[in-house]
């Protein structure tokens, strides 16, 4: 009788050897009948007793060797042997876990029987793999699936999700390990010829017993990764073609699973292999895709792309594995092949395919930005010069355009439907495509700001959807990058448009955005160039006329004012462009309703420092920004106005800034170094020292003790400022002082003639600072005017005052400003009398024939008298005498100034002598209440009479 080991028409080989019982000789017909009867009845035909499970199994093995038609029944019976073994194995595990120690559960030891079964089946497969491998592999793989499902719920069996623990459990069981070895041998014997039968069995079993069968898939896949991957995909594609799946089914995987049952197993098997063999899976999927685009040979080739789409829909993992590489491989030639491949499809099927592609893009996470750039570049190439050879068919461009539009529409539905979905207990549905784009907000903003035809519209819309989806992080990031990177008003308009869309769905959007900007600035997240651009853009938006109270420009100023202190620190930035831009931004921001005095003082100091820096650099725009900022800050409070005036005056009189206004420059470090270099060693001097008298042999010795002092002072460096620059600087500085004295009315028209131009309190503040700066040792209480003899005790102080006025011409301008706000000039009494006393002494000692020989003293005398007259310290008759100083002799000027001193001595400059007139809004001094002015005009009339030939026409101005 021939064995099933024999192929058809072959001579029967000898029976396989049984290692446990030796070789079995061929059975006679009578012996074979008894074995069949014993196998069917389970009873020993000779002794009549019931066969044990081992005896019954050996009877089955004997029939398997000798009776080919009994193969199916024998293999079915052997299932019980493995089932009994597994049951006994699990009972033993439960007994050991229950604390029974080494006591074994009741059941036969079937190790030798299982080993015999493996030996027999392995021998059959080895001798005739073509006949036995498909049958044995299907039997072993199906039996492993049944056992895995049957005992999945038993105590001690890990859950299917614990794949490693489950694999360890079953591989430590001899029965299941034997079945695995048998299947592995079958697959190995068929791997080079036709492994599809083994793989089909694996797929069928995976369909029936997943997920309890996953441990088998994991082990086999790890043993034969390349074979399993390629053959599983091949068998899945064949099954897909046989059952068929319409394109619309791909969007509903449940329906597709029912029509194509093996597709889920394909997905599951590849999913298990992806953790270690993702590259092999990726390469195989790409190979199938590119081979399907060639000339059509069969139905499978036409169904490859729908099959791959089905896999991607059902497995996000496979989609992520292939998406990036697939996009990179879509060259123009591939796109043309793809277009030709689907050109013949009906319109409805094409629309369904496009919908599938859009759905998959939404579910793609890895490489999402690359996919987006591919679609945008294909649908609408950038205007820059592209690489030759990238031209694609117009239909391909239209298809990409259509995909982008549908993608945006689908994303919009997903984003705005999340709100309704989150009303229940379920969390909002994630959109992987947008989750991946969260890290590419800056790149999206850069592309949007290119303003390339449709491209920027698509990406601007995508930015809005991404901001709504990932609020608030992406929302503030998008606005921050748009505000930072915009370089024109058209580009900046995209930021305001995005804000208009997002402000309706996110509260406190603008405060959060400004806070992010401030944090990025102080944390060093922005380059200096971007900081300058950001400040300019914010200032531009604040100055835009908004369409309503909800517009960005209407709200941005109020939000920025909350960060006034943080932005004010940037006025001292080392980069002058950053400091200038910060000055611009602060100059257009409204002041907050309340601000800490300490913070306000810091901002004032920084702004004043910035003002003098831009004066040094001769930067017109910087001067304008600083002037506007300080004018605005002066209106914050009276204390702020006084602080600004104090800082400005002190800064202008500082030696480092005096040169800006025509004063003497500060002694530089180089000059100090030159003085240091003149020091000579006394030891060297004494070595060379000789005297005319010889003191040798005497008790006297002569030594050179050096020279007192440092020698002659180096000459003062020439003034580097041009006269035009000095005039311009003085004009800017005084204009700023006047604006601050008005209380911050920047850009306001000049006040009418009947109104006061300088606030008296502001003028008083300037006067106090002047006295403290020029003569720090004098208090403001010294307002009275002493007799002329008193000047002898204050000569040194008076000379110092005169020197300060001579070194810094700006002091006269400041005195005129103080005089414009009566009675503030009274608080400069010590400066006035010190300067007047010095001038009187000069003219008294002068031996020149005319006053023009002392130009500075002439100018100082005229300016002093005019200033005192403007400040209402002198009556008009005495205040006009400076008009004739240039035509008089020095002694005559001395006499006239002496009459001024006498008047001031008798009529001390006290604020109590001024009266406030509410109708005119100024302080007024009535000179009629003072003593008779006529007695102080005698000298003046005498001088006029002596010079009547030259001054006769002016005599009318000096009549009481």
Secondary structure, DSSP 8 states (H G I E B T S, - for coil): ---TTS-TTS-------BTTTB------HHHHHHHHHHHHH-B-TTT--B--HHHHHHHHHHHHHH-GGGHHHHHHHHHHHHHHHHHHHHHHHHHHHTT-TT---S----HHHHHHHHHHHHHHHHH-HHHHHHHHHHHHHHHHHHHHHHTTTSTT---TT-HHHHHHHHHTSHHHHHHHHHHHHHHHHHTTT-THHHHHHHHHHHHHHTTTTHHHHHHHHHHSHHHHHHHHHHHHHHHHHHH---GGGGG-HHHHHHHSTHHHHHHHHHHHHHHHHHHHHHHHHHHHHHHHTSS--SHHHHHHHHHHHHHHHH-HHHHHHHHHHHHHH--HHHHHHHHHHHTTS-HHHHHHHHHHHHHHHHT--TTHHHHHHHHHHHHS--SS---TT----HHHHHHHHHHHHHHHHHHHHHHHHHHHHTTSSS-----HHHHHHGGGHHHHHHHHTT--HHHHHHHHHHHHHHHHHTTTHHHHHHHHHHHHH--SHHHHHHHHHHHHHHTTTSTTHHHHHHHHHHHHHHTT-S-HHHHHHHHHHHHHHHHS--SSTTSHHHHHHHHHHTTHHHHHGGGG-SSHHHHHHHHHHHHHS---S---HHHHHHHHHHHHHHHHHHHHHT-HHHHHHHHHHHHHHHTS-HHHHHHHHHHHHHHHHSHHHHGGGT------HHHHHHHHHT---HHHHHHS---SS--TTSS--------SS-SS--------S-HHHHHHHHHHHHHHHHHHHTTS-TT-----TTS-SS-HHHHHHHHHHHHHHH-TT--TT--S---GGGGGGGHHHHHHHHHHHHH-THHHHHHHHHHTSTTGGGGGHHHHHHHHHHHHHHHHH---SSGGGSHHHHHHHHHHHHHHHHTTSS-HHHHTGGGGGGGS-HHHHHHHHHHHHHHHHHS---GGGEEEETTTTEEEE-GGGSS-GGGGSHHHHHHHHHTHHHHGGGGGGG--
